Amino acid sequence: MPGRWQISGIVQPLWQFGAASESYEQQFTPEASDALTVLLLELPPALRWHRKQEVHRHLAGHQGEIRAADIHTAWLQLANRE
């Protein structure tokens, strides 16, 4: 399997980015990350990083998993503030 290595039946990620990354991946579902990516691609490249940071700040106090619907709600709330 690309991106992983295996020793004695234990599969480990090829790259490990630390506890903060693991925490992020536990909270942001793959669907939420995909939804954010799709929305960001609608923006000019120069604005994408800034809007991504806004969405993350907006969801900072969110409890539990962040789902695609949460991303869309945050996106609309941020757009309505402009």
PDB file of N, CA, C and O in Angstrom:
ATOM      1  N   MET A   1       0.856  -1.175   0.000  1.00  0.00           N
ATOM      2  CA  MET A   1       0.000   0.000   0.000  1.00  0.00           C
ATOM      3  C   MET A   1       0.899   1.234   0.000  1.00  0.00           C
ATOM      4  O   MET A   1       1.713   1.394   0.910  1.00  0.00           O
ATOM      5  N   PRO A   2       0.771   2.117  -1.007  1.00  0.00           N
ATOM      6  CA  PRO A   2       1.617   3.305  -1.071  1.00  0.00           C
ATOM      7  C   PRO A   2       1.398   4.211   0.136  1.00  0.00           C
ATOM      8  O   PRO A   2       0.279   4.339   0.632  1.00  0.00           O
ATOM      9  N   GLY A   3       2.471   4.833   0.603  1.00  0.00           N
ATOM     10  CA  GLY A   3       2.368   5.767   1.712  1.00  0.00           C
ATOM     11  C   GLY A   3       2.386   5.116   3.086  1.00  0.00           C
ATOM     12  O   GLY A   3       2.264   5.807   4.097  1.00  0.00           O
ATOM     13  N   ARG A   4       2.537   3.787   3.139  1.00  0.00           N
ATOM     14  CA  ARG A   4       2.584   3.083   4.429  1.00  0.00           C
ATOM     15  C   ARG A   4       3.687   2.024   4.365  1.00  0.00           C
ATOM     16  O   ARG A   4       4.087   1.586   3.286  1.00  0.00           O
ATOM     17  N   TRP A   5       4.160   1.629   5.526  1.00  0.00           N
ATOM     18  CA  TRP A   5       5.088   0.514   5.604  1.00  0.00           C
ATOM     19  C   TRP A   5       4.590  -0.438   6.660  1.00  0.00           C
ATOM     20  O   TRP A   5       3.831  -0.051   7.548  1.00  0.00           O
ATOM     21  N   GLN A   6       5.012  -1.675   6.568  1.00  0.00           N
ATOM     22  CA  GLN A   6       4.466  -2.695   7.454  1.00  0.00           C
ATOM     23  C   GLN A   6       5.596  -3.564   8.001  1.00  0.00           C
ATOM     24  O   GLN A   6       6.470  -4.023   7.266  1.00  0.00           O
ATOM     25  N   ILE A   7       5.547  -3.773   9.313  1.00  0.00           N
ATOM     26  CA  ILE A   7       6.482  -4.675   9.977  1.00  0.00           C
ATOM     27  C   ILE A   7       5.662  -5.586  10.875  1.00  0.00           C
ATOM     28  O   ILE A   7       4.914  -5.114  11.732  1.00  0.00           O
ATOM     29  N   SER A   8       5.799  -6.870  10.682  1.00  0.00           N
ATOM     30  CA  SER A   8       5.121  -7.872  11.520  1.00  0.00           C
ATOM     31  C   SER A   8       3.621  -7.604  11.674  1.00  0.00           C
ATOM     32  O   SER A   8       3.075  -7.727  12.771  1.00  0.00           O
ATOM     33  N   GLY A   9       2.972  -7.246  10.594  1.00  0.00           N
ATOM     34  CA  GLY A   9       1.526  -7.066  10.625  1.00  0.00           C
ATOM     35  C   GLY A   9       1.054  -5.742  11.176  1.00  0.00           C
ATOM     36  O   GLY A   9      -0.153  -5.508  11.243  1.00  0.00           O
ATOM     37  N   ILE A  10       1.967  -4.859  11.579  1.00  0.00           N
ATOM     38  CA  ILE A  10       1.578  -3.551  12.107  1.00  0.00           C
ATOM     39  C   ILE A  10       1.784  -2.527  10.994  1.00  0.00           C
ATOM     40  O   ILE A  10       2.904  -2.333  10.522  1.00  0.00           O
ATOM     41  N   VAL A  11       0.710  -1.881  10.582  1.00  0.00           N
ATOM     42  CA  VAL A  11       0.791  -0.877   9.525  1.00  0.00           C
ATOM     43  C   VAL A  11       0.998   0.484  10.161  1.00  0.00           C
ATOM     44  O   VAL A  11       0.244   0.889  11.045  1.00  0.00           O
ATOM     45  N   GLN A  12       2.015   1.180   9.712  1.00  0.00           N
ATOM     46  CA  GLN A  12       2.327   2.520  10.204  1.00  0.00           C
ATOM     47  C   GLN A  12       2.296   3.496   9.037  1.00  0.00           C
ATOM     48  O   GLN A  12       2.696   3.138   7.929  1.00  0.00           O
ATOM     49  N   PRO A  13       1.828   4.729   9.262  1.00  0.00           N
ATOM     50  CA  PRO A  13       1.915   5.736   8.209  1.00  0.00           C
ATOM     51  C   PRO A  13       3.378   5.980   7.866  1.00  0.00           C
ATOM     52  O   PRO A  13       4.244   5.939   8.740  1.00  0.00           O
ATOM     53  N   LEU A  14       3.647   6.232   6.602  1.00  0.00           N
ATOM     54  CA  LEU A  14       5.012   6.514   6.175  1.00  0.00           C
ATOM     55  C   LEU A  14       5.504   7.832   6.771  1.00  0.00           C
ATOM     56  O   LEU A  14       6.675   7.956   7.130  1.00  0.00           O
ATOM     57  N   TRP A  15       4.603   8.819   6.876  1.00  0.00           N
ATOM     58  CA  TRP A  15       4.940  10.104   7.482  1.00  0.00           C
ATOM     59  C   TRP A  15       4.042  10.327   8.688  1.00  0.00           C
ATOM     60  O   TRP A  15       2.848  10.028   8.652  1.00  0.00           O
ATOM     61  N   GLN A  16       4.617  10.846   9.735  1.00  0.00           N
ATOM     62  CA  GLN A  16       3.847  11.200  10.927  1.00  0.00           C
ATOM     63  C   GLN A  16       4.119  12.668  11.229  1.00  0.00           C
ATOM     64  O   GLN A  16       5.271  13.087  11.338  1.00  0.00           O
ATOM     65  N   PHE A  17       3.047  13.444  11.362  1.00  0.00           N
ATOM     66  CA  PHE A  17       3.185  14.879  11.542  1.00  0.00           C
ATOM     67  C   PHE A  17       2.898  15.336  12.966  1.00  0.00           C
ATOM     68  O   PHE A  17       2.779  16.535  13.217  1.00  0.00           O
ATOM     69  N   GLY A  18       2.786  14.410  13.887  1.00  0.00           N
ATOM     70  CA  GLY A  18       2.652  14.764  15.287  1.00  0.00           C
ATOM     71  C   GLY A  18       1.229  14.779  15.804  1.00  0.00           C
ATOM     72  O   GLY A  18       0.265  14.557  15.072  1.00  0.00           O
ATOM     73  N   ALA A  19       1.137  15.048  17.095  1.00  0.00           N
ATOM     74  CA  ALA A  19      -0.141  14.983  17.799  1.00  0.00           C
ATOM     75  C   ALA A  19      -1.135  16.026  17.302  1.00  0.00           C
ATOM     76  O   ALA A  19      -2.332  15.749  17.230  1.00  0.00           O
ATOM     77  N   ALA A  20      -0.658  17.220  16.959  1.00  0.00           N
ATOM     78  CA  ALA A  20      -1.577  18.269  16.485  1.00  0.00           C
ATOM     79  C   ALA A  20      -2.243  17.847  15.185  1.00  0.00           C
ATOM     80  O   ALA A  20      -3.437  18.075  14.989  1.00  0.00           O
ATOM     81  N   SER A  21      -1.479  17.239  14.309  1.00  0.00           N
ATOM     82  CA  SER A  21      -2.035  16.768  13.039  1.00  0.00           C
ATOM     83  C   SER A  21      -3.031  15.636  13.264  1.00  0.00           C
ATOM     84  O   SER A  21      -4.081  15.593  12.623  1.00  0.00           O
ATOM     85  N   GLU A  22      -2.708  14.737  14.158  1.00  0.00           N
ATOM     86  CA  GLU A  22      -3.624  13.631  14.464  1.00  0.00           C
ATOM     87  C   GLU A  22      -4.920  14.147  15.075  1.00  0.00           C
ATOM     88  O   GLU A  22      -5.999  13.644  14.765  1.00  0.00           O
ATOM     89  N   SER A  23      -4.818  15.144  15.938  1.00  0.00           N
ATOM     90  CA  SER A  23      -6.006  15.738  16.546  1.00  0.00           C
ATOM     91  C   SER A  23      -6.876  16.395  15.479  1.00  0.00           C
ATOM     92  O   SER A  23      -8.098  16.251  15.493  1.00  0.00           O
ATOM     93  N   TYR A  24      -6.244  17.115  14.558  1.00  0.00           N
ATOM     94  CA  TYR A  24      -6.967  17.760  13.458  1.00  0.00           C
ATOM     95  C   TYR A  24      -7.701  16.712  12.622  1.00  0.00           C
ATOM     96  O   TYR A  24      -8.875  16.886  12.294  1.00  0.00           O
ATOM     97  N   GLU A  25      -7.014  15.634  12.281  1.00  0.00           N
ATOM     98  CA  GLU A  25      -7.612  14.598  11.446  1.00  0.00           C
ATOM     99  C   GLU A  25      -8.735  13.853  12.161  1.00  0.00           C
ATOM    100  O   GLU A  25      -9.624  13.311  11.504  1.00  0.00           O
ATOM    101  N   GLN A  26      -8.715  13.815  13.479  1.00  0.00           N
ATOM    102  CA  GLN A  26      -9.807  13.193  14.218  1.00  0.00           C
ATOM    103  C   GLN A  26     -11.027  14.097  14.243  1.00  0.00           C
ATOM    104  O   GLN A  26     -12.156  13.608  14.247  1.00  0.00           O
ATOM    105  N   GLN A  27     -10.815  15.416  14.260  1.00  0.00           N
ATOM    106  CA  GLN A  27     -11.952  16.335  14.318  1.00  0.00           C
ATOM    107  C   GLN A  27     -12.528  16.617  12.939  1.00  0.00           C
ATOM    108  O   GLN A  27     -13.746  16.589  12.763  1.00  0.00           O
ATOM    109  N   PHE A  28     -11.673  16.887  11.960  1.00  0.00           N
ATOM    110  CA  PHE A  28     -12.140  17.177  10.605  1.00  0.00           C
ATOM    111  C   PHE A  28     -12.314  15.867   9.849  1.00  0.00           C
ATOM    112  O   PHE A  28     -11.343  15.154   9.595  1.00  0.00           O
ATOM    113  N   THR A  29     -13.552  15.556   9.492  1.00  0.00           N
ATOM    114  CA  THR A  29     -13.795  14.343   8.720  1.00  0.00           C
ATOM    115  C   THR A  29     -13.224  14.538   7.316  1.00  0.00           C
ATOM    116  O   THR A  29     -13.059  15.674   6.870  1.00  0.00           O
ATOM    117  N   PRO A  30     -12.921  13.446   6.620  1.00  0.00           N
ATOM    118  CA  PRO A  30     -12.454  13.587   5.234  1.00  0.00           C
ATOM    119  C   PRO A  30     -13.464  14.351   4.371  1.00  0.00           C
ATOM    120  O   PRO A  30     -13.075  15.116   3.489  1.00  0.00           O
ATOM    121  N   GLU A  31     -14.745  14.146   4.625  1.00  0.00           N
ATOM    122  CA  GLU A  31     -15.781  14.851   3.864  1.00  0.00           C
ATOM    123  C   GLU A  31     -15.716  16.359   4.124  1.00  0.00           C
ATOM    124  O   GLU A  31     -15.923  17.156   3.209  1.00  0.00           O
ATOM    125  N   ALA A  32     -15.429  16.749   5.369  1.00  0.00           N
ATOM    126  CA  ALA A  32     -15.305  18.172   5.693  1.00  0.00           C
ATOM    127  C   ALA A  32     -14.099  18.776   4.992  1.00  0.00           C
ATOM    128  O   ALA A  32     -14.180  19.878   4.449  1.00  0.00           O
ATOM    129  N   SER A  33     -12.995  18.071   5.003  1.00  0.00           N
ATOM    130  CA  SER A  33     -11.803  18.564   4.314  1.00  0.00           C
ATOM    131  C   SER A  33     -12.052  18.690   2.815  1.00  0.00           C
ATOM    132  O   SER A  33     -11.623  19.660   2.190  1.00  0.00           O
ATOM    133  N   ASP A  34     -12.746  17.706   2.238  1.00  0.00           N
ATOM    134  CA  ASP A  34     -13.075  17.761   0.811  1.00  0.00           C
ATOM    135  C   ASP A  34     -13.996  18.942   0.514  1.00  0.00           C
ATOM    136  O   ASP A  34     -13.806  19.653  -0.473  1.00  0.00           O
ATOM    137  N   ALA A  35     -14.998  19.146   1.376  1.00  0.00           N
ATOM    138  CA  ALA A  35     -15.935  20.253   1.168  1.00  0.00           C
ATOM    139  C   ALA A  35     -15.209  21.594   1.216  1.00  0.00           C
ATOM    140  O   ALA A  35     -15.470  22.472   0.394  1.00  0.00           O
ATOM    141  N   LEU A  36     -14.306  21.753   2.168  1.00  0.00           N
ATOM    142  CA  LEU A  36     -13.553  23.000   2.270  1.00  0.00           C
ATOM    143  C   LEU A  36     -12.683  23.203   1.033  1.00  0.00           C
ATOM    144  O   LEU A  36     -12.586  24.317   0.519  1.00  0.00           O
ATOM    145  N   THR A  37     -12.061  22.148   0.561  1.00  0.00           N
ATOM    146  CA  THR A  37     -11.227  22.247  -0.635  1.00  0.00           C
ATOM    147  C   THR A  37     -12.038  22.702  -1.843  1.00  0.00           C
ATOM    148  O   THR A  37     -11.605  23.577  -2.593  1.00  0.00           O
ATOM    149  N   VAL A  38     -13.211  22.108  -2.029  1.00  0.00           N
ATOM    150  CA  VAL A  38     -14.068  22.484  -3.162  1.00  0.00           C
ATOM    151  C   VAL A  38     -14.449  23.957  -3.076  1.00  0.00           C
ATOM    152  O   VAL A  38     -14.399  24.673  -4.076  1.00  0.00           O
ATOM    153  N   LEU A  39     -14.827  24.410  -1.886  1.00  0.00           N
ATOM    154  CA  LEU A  39     -15.210  25.813  -1.713  1.00  0.00           C
ATOM    155  C   LEU A  39     -14.020  26.752  -1.946  1.00  0.00           C
ATOM    156  O   LEU A  39     -14.160  27.797  -2.581  1.00  0.00           O
ATOM    157  N   LEU A  40     -12.867  26.372  -1.433  1.00  0.00           N
ATOM    158  CA  LEU A  40     -11.683  27.217  -1.604  1.00  0.00           C
ATOM    159  C   LEU A  40     -11.288  27.350  -3.069  1.00  0.00           C
ATOM    160  O   LEU A  40     -10.791  28.396  -3.487  1.00  0.00           O
ATOM    161  N   LEU A  41     -11.505  26.303  -3.845  1.00  0.00           N
ATOM    162  CA  LEU A  41     -11.139  26.350  -5.261  1.00  0.00           C
ATOM    163  C   LEU A  41     -12.015  27.309  -6.058  1.00  0.00           C
ATOM    164  O   LEU A  41     -11.684  27.654  -7.193  1.00  0.00           O
ATOM    165  N   GLU A  42     -13.135  27.742  -5.473  1.00  0.00           N
ATOM    166  CA  GLU A  42     -13.982  28.740  -6.126  1.00  0.00           C
ATOM    167  C   GLU A  42     -13.391  30.142  -6.009  1.00  0.00           C
ATOM    168  O   GLU A  42     -13.783  31.046  -6.747  1.00  0.00           O
ATOM    169  N   LEU A  43     -12.454  30.324  -5.089  1.00  0.00           N
ATOM    170  CA  LEU A  43     -11.844  31.626  -4.850  1.00  0.00           C
ATOM    171  C   LEU A  43     -10.573  31.797  -5.663  1.00  0.00           C
ATOM    172  O   LEU A  43      -9.945  30.814  -6.058  1.00  0.00           O
ATOM    173  N   PRO A  44     -10.189  33.050  -5.917  1.00  0.00           N
ATOM    174  CA  PRO A  44      -8.883  33.284  -6.537  1.00  0.00           C
ATOM    175  C   PRO A  44      -7.779  32.747  -5.612  1.00  0.00           C
ATOM    176  O   PRO A  44      -7.914  32.805  -4.389  1.00  0.00           O
ATOM    177  N   PRO A  45      -6.706  32.232  -6.186  1.00  0.00           N
ATOM    178  CA  PRO A  45      -5.636  31.644  -5.363  1.00  0.00           C
ATOM    179  C   PRO A  45      -5.126  32.557  -4.245  1.00  0.00           C
ATOM    180  O   PRO A  45      -4.777  32.075  -3.167  1.00  0.00           O
ATOM    181  N   ALA A  46      -5.080  33.833  -4.484  1.00  0.00           N
ATOM    182  CA  ALA A  46      -4.549  34.759  -3.477  1.00  0.00           C
ATOM    183  C   ALA A  46      -5.435  34.846  -2.231  1.00  0.00           C
ATOM    184  O   ALA A  46      -4.965  35.280  -1.179  1.00  0.00           O
ATOM    185  N   LEU A  47      -6.695  34.448  -2.327  1.00  0.00           N
ATOM    186  CA  LEU A  47      -7.608  34.549  -1.193  1.00  0.00           C
ATOM    187  C   LEU A  47      -7.807  33.235  -0.444  1.00  0.00           C
ATOM    188  O   LEU A  47      -8.364  33.233   0.653  1.00  0.00           O
ATOM    189  N   ARG A  48      -7.367  32.133  -1.009  1.00  0.00           N
ATOM    190  CA  ARG A  48      -7.669  30.813  -0.444  1.00  0.00           C
ATOM    191  C   ARG A  48      -7.105  30.610   0.954  1.00  0.00           C
ATOM    192  O   ARG A  48      -7.824  30.164   1.848  1.00  0.00           O
ATOM    193  N   TRP A  49      -5.845  30.924   1.156  1.00  0.00           N
ATOM    194  CA  TRP A  49      -5.225  30.684   2.464  1.00  0.00           C
ATOM    195  C   TRP A  49      -5.953  31.491   3.535  1.00  0.00           C
ATOM    196  O   TRP A  49      -6.237  30.982   4.620  1.00  0.00           O
ATOM    197  N   HIS A  50      -6.255  32.755   3.224  1.00  0.00           N
ATOM    198  CA  HIS A  50      -6.927  33.622   4.204  1.00  0.00           C
ATOM    199  C   HIS A  50      -8.306  33.065   4.562  1.00  0.00           C
ATOM    200  O   HIS A  50      -8.655  33.013   5.741  1.00  0.00           O
ATOM    201  N   ARG A  51      -9.086  32.654   3.580  1.00  0.00           N
ATOM    202  CA  ARG A  51     -10.431  32.137   3.866  1.00  0.00           C
ATOM    203  C   ARG A  51     -10.345  30.824   4.638  1.00  0.00           C
ATOM    204  O   ARG A  51     -11.159  30.574   5.527  1.00  0.00           O
ATOM    205  N   LYS A  52      -9.365  29.987   4.305  1.00  0.00           N
ATOM    206  CA  LYS A  52      -9.205  28.728   5.054  1.00  0.00           C
ATOM    207  C   LYS A  52      -8.954  29.027   6.525  1.00  0.00           C
ATOM    208  O   LYS A  52      -9.523  28.371   7.398  1.00  0.00           O
ATOM    209  N   GLN A  53      -8.111  30.008   6.804  1.00  0.00           N
ATOM    210  CA  GLN A  53      -7.828  30.386   8.187  1.00  0.00           C
ATOM    211  C   GLN A  53      -9.082  30.916   8.872  1.00  0.00           C
ATOM    212  O   GLN A  53      -9.318  30.632  10.046  1.00  0.00           O
ATOM    213  N   GLU A  54      -9.888  31.689   8.137  1.00  0.00           N
ATOM    214  CA  GLU A  54     -11.141  32.202   8.704  1.00  0.00           C
ATOM    215  C   GLU A  54     -12.084  31.064   9.078  1.00  0.00           C
ATOM    216  O   GLU A  54     -12.689  31.078  10.150  1.00  0.00           O
ATOM    217  N   VAL A  55     -12.206  30.084   8.194  1.00  0.00           N
ATOM    218  CA  VAL A  55     -13.086  28.942   8.465  1.00  0.00           C
ATOM    219  C   VAL A  55     -12.590  28.184   9.695  1.00  0.00           C
ATOM    220  O   VAL A  55     -13.384  27.814  10.560  1.00  0.00           O
ATOM    221  N   HIS A  56     -11.292  27.955   9.773  1.00  0.00           N
ATOM    222  CA  HIS A  56     -10.736  27.241  10.924  1.00  0.00           C
ATOM    223  C   HIS A  56     -10.953  28.014  12.225  1.00  0.00           C
ATOM    224  O   HIS A  56     -11.297  27.419  13.246  1.00  0.00           O
ATOM    225  N   ARG A  57     -10.757  29.325  12.197  1.00  0.00           N
ATOM    226  CA  ARG A  57     -11.006  30.141  13.407  1.00  0.00           C
ATOM    227  C   ARG A  57     -12.486  30.092  13.779  1.00  0.00           C
ATOM    228  O   ARG A  57     -12.835  29.995  14.956  1.00  0.00           O
ATOM    229  N   HIS A  58     -13.346  30.159  12.774  1.00  0.00           N
ATOM    230  CA  HIS A  58     -14.788  30.141  13.008  1.00  0.00           C
ATOM    231  C   HIS A  58     -15.218  28.839  13.696  1.00  0.00           C
ATOM    232  O   HIS A  58     -16.125  28.842  14.528  1.00  0.00           O
ATOM    233  N   LEU A  59     -14.569  27.744  13.349  1.00  0.00           N
ATOM    234  CA  LEU A  59     -14.933  26.428  13.888  1.00  0.00           C
ATOM    235  C   LEU A  59     -14.086  26.011  15.092  1.00  0.00           C
ATOM    236  O   LEU A  59     -14.198  24.879  15.561  1.00  0.00           O
ATOM    237  N   ALA A  60     -13.254  26.901  15.586  1.00  0.00           N
ATOM    238  CA  ALA A  60     -12.304  26.547  16.644  1.00  0.00           C
ATOM    239  C   ALA A  60     -12.970  25.996  17.902  1.00  0.00           C
ATOM    240  O   ALA A  60     -12.410  25.104  18.539  1.00  0.00           O
ATOM    241  N   GLY A  61     -14.124  26.487  18.273  1.00  0.00           N
ATOM    242  CA  GLY A  61     -14.781  26.012  19.483  1.00  0.00           C
ATOM    243  C   GLY A  61     -15.743  24.864  19.261  1.00  0.00           C
ATOM    244  O   GLY A  61     -16.438  24.439  20.184  1.00  0.00           O
ATOM    245  N   HIS A  62     -15.782  24.367  18.045  1.00  0.00           N
ATOM    246  CA  HIS A  62     -16.729  23.295  17.700  1.00  0.00           C
ATOM    247  C   HIS A  62     -16.397  22.027  18.484  1.00  0.00           C
ATOM    248  O   HIS A  62     -15.239  21.616  18.557  1.00  0.00           O
ATOM    249  N   GLN A  63     -17.415  21.420  19.064  1.00  0.00           N
ATOM    250  CA  GLN A  63     -17.226  20.178  19.809  1.00  0.00           C
ATOM    251  C   GLN A  63     -17.553  18.993  18.905  1.00  0.00           C
ATOM    252  O   GLN A  63     -18.550  19.017  18.183  1.00  0.00           O
ATOM    253  N   GLY A  64     -16.733  17.980  18.943  1.00  0.00           N
ATOM    254  CA  GLY A  64     -16.972  16.774  18.159  1.00  0.00           C
ATOM    255  C   GLY A  64     -16.458  16.905  16.738  1.00  0.00           C
ATOM    256  O   GLY A  64     -15.715  17.826  16.403  1.00  0.00           O
ATOM    257  N   GLU A  65     -16.875  15.957  15.916  1.00  0.00           N
ATOM    258  CA  GLU A  65     -16.425  15.935  14.530  1.00  0.00           C
ATOM    259  C   GLU A  65     -16.984  17.112  13.750  1.00  0.00           C
ATOM    260  O   GLU A  65     -18.123  17.534  13.952  1.00  0.00           O
ATOM    261  N   ILE A  66     -16.167  17.623  12.866  1.00  0.00           N
ATOM    262  CA  ILE A  66     -16.608  18.662  11.948  1.00  0.00           C
ATOM    263  C   ILE A  66     -16.946  17.963  10.636  1.00  0.00           C
ATOM    264  O   ILE A  66     -16.117  17.261  10.058  1.00  0.00           O
ATOM    265  N   ARG A  67     -18.157  18.164  10.187  1.00  0.00           N
ATOM    266  CA  ARG A  67     -18.671  17.511   8.982  1.00  0.00           C
ATOM    267  C   ARG A  67     -18.804  18.524   7.850  1.00  0.00           C
ATOM    268  O   ARG A  67     -18.661  19.729   8.057  1.00  0.00           O
ATOM    269  N   ALA A  68     -19.078  18.018   6.663  1.00  0.00           N
ATOM    270  CA  ALA A  68     -19.218  18.884   5.492  1.00  0.00           C
ATOM    271  C   ALA A  68     -20.283  19.953   5.718  1.00  0.00           C
ATOM    272  O   ALA A  68     -20.102  21.100   5.309  1.00  0.00           O
ATOM    273  N   ALA A  69     -21.381  19.594   6.358  1.00  0.00           N
ATOM    274  CA  ALA A  69     -22.448  20.574   6.625  1.00  0.00           C
ATOM    275  C   ALA A  69     -21.940  21.712   7.504  1.00  0.00           C
ATOM    276  O   ALA A  69     -22.347  22.859   7.321  1.00  0.00           O
ATOM    277  N   ASP A  70     -21.058  21.412   8.452  1.00  0.00           N
ATOM    278  CA  ASP A  70     -20.482  22.446   9.317  1.00  0.00           C
ATOM    279  C   ASP A  70     -19.611  23.408   8.504  1.00  0.00           C
ATOM    280  O   ASP A  70     -19.602  24.614   8.750  1.00  0.00           O
ATOM    281  N   ILE A  71     -18.888  22.860   7.544  1.00  0.00           N
ATOM    282  CA  ILE A  71     -18.046  23.685   6.670  1.00  0.00           C
ATOM    283  C   ILE A  71     -18.923  24.628   5.857  1.00  0.00           C
ATOM    284  O   ILE A  71     -18.637  25.822   5.769  1.00  0.00           O
ATOM    285  N   HIS A  72     -19.989  24.099   5.263  1.00  0.00           N
ATOM    286  CA  HIS A  72     -20.886  24.917   4.445  1.00  0.00           C
ATOM    287  C   HIS A  72     -21.556  26.006   5.284  1.00  0.00           C
ATOM    288  O   HIS A  72     -21.694  27.142   4.830  1.00  0.00           O
ATOM    289  N   THR A  73     -21.970  25.669   6.496  1.00  0.00           N
ATOM    290  CA  THR A  73     -22.594  26.658   7.380  1.00  0.00           C
ATOM    291  C   THR A  73     -21.604  27.767   7.729  1.00  0.00           C
ATOM    292  O   THR A  73     -21.943  28.948   7.668  1.00  0.00           O
ATOM    293  N   ALA A  74     -20.388  27.388   8.092  1.00  0.00           N
ATOM    294  CA  ALA A  74     -19.358  28.377   8.428  1.00  0.00           C
ATOM    295  C   ALA A  74     -19.064  29.264   7.225  1.00  0.00           C
ATOM    296  O   ALA A  74     -18.916  30.477   7.365  1.00  0.00           O
ATOM    297  N   TRP A  75     -18.979  28.661   6.046  1.00  0.00           N
ATOM    298  CA  TRP A  75     -18.682  29.399   4.813  1.00  0.00           C
ATOM    299  C   TRP A  75     -19.761  30.463   4.567  1.00  0.00           C
ATOM    300  O   TRP A  75     -19.448  31.614   4.262  1.00  0.00           O
ATOM    301  N   LEU A  76     -21.027  30.066   4.703  1.00  0.00           N
ATOM    302  CA  LEU A  76     -22.125  31.004   4.480  1.00  0.00           C
ATOM    303  C   LEU A  76     -22.138  32.105   5.530  1.00  0.00           C
ATOM    304  O   LEU A  76     -22.393  33.264   5.202  1.00  0.00           O
ATOM    305  N   GLN A  77     -21.868  31.767   6.782  1.00  0.00           N
ATOM    306  CA  GLN A  77     -21.844  32.765   7.836  1.00  0.00           C
ATOM    307  C   GLN A  77     -20.721  33.778   7.596  1.00  0.00           C
ATOM    308  O   GLN A  77     -20.904  34.976   7.812  1.00  0.00           O
ATOM    309  N   LEU A  78     -19.587  33.303   7.159  1.00  0.00           N
ATOM    310  CA  LEU A  78     -18.474  34.207   6.869  1.00  0.00           C
ATOM    311  C   LEU A  78     -18.790  35.082   5.659  1.00  0.00           C
ATOM    312  O   LEU A  78     -18.453  36.266   5.643  1.00  0.00           O
ATOM    313  N   ALA A  79     -19.432  34.509   4.654  1.00  0.00           N
ATOM    314  CA  ALA A  79     -19.783  35.275   3.453  1.00  0.00           C
ATOM    315  C   ALA A  79     -20.802  36.363   3.782  1.00  0.00           C
ATOM    316  O   ALA A  79     -20.771  37.443   3.193  1.00  0.00           O
ATOM    317  N   ASN A  80     -21.699  36.080   4.715  1.00  0.00           N
ATOM    318  CA  ASN A  80     -22.726  37.057   5.094  1.00  0.00           C
ATOM    319  C   ASN A  80     -22.149  38.219   5.893  1.00  0.00           C
ATOM    320  O   ASN A  80     -22.780  39.271   5.995  1.00  0.00           O
ATOM    321  N   ARG A  81     -20.967  38.046   6.457  1.00  0.00           N
ATOM    322  CA  ARG A  81     -20.322  39.126   7.209  1.00  0.00           C
ATOM    323  C   ARG A  81     -19.633  40.121   6.289  1.00  0.00           C
ATOM    324  O   ARG A  81     -19.314  41.236   6.700  1.00  0.00           O
ATOM    325  N   GLU A  82     -19.404  39.721   5.054  1.00  0.00           N
ATOM    326  CA  GLU A  82     -18.652  40.594   4.119  1.00  0.00           C
ATOM    327  C   GLU A  82     -19.499  41.715   3.605  1.00  0.00           C
ATOM    328  O   GLU A  82     -19.027  42.534   2.816  1.00  0.00           O
TER     329      GLU A  82
END
